């Protein structure tokens, strides 16, 4: 099975995948620069602790 497997943390919460993070950056770059988009994504990821 080549489908991406959802990973969970120790509390069973679904974690954001690398592919999902990259997709968000691509979406953000339609409105902002790549650098700013990466910074926004990193802040979001850090604040959520990687949980969806």
Buried (B, 14 or more C-beta within 10 A) or exposed (E): EEEEEEEEEEEEEEBBBEEBBEEBBEEBBEEEEEEEBBBBBEEBBEEEEBEE
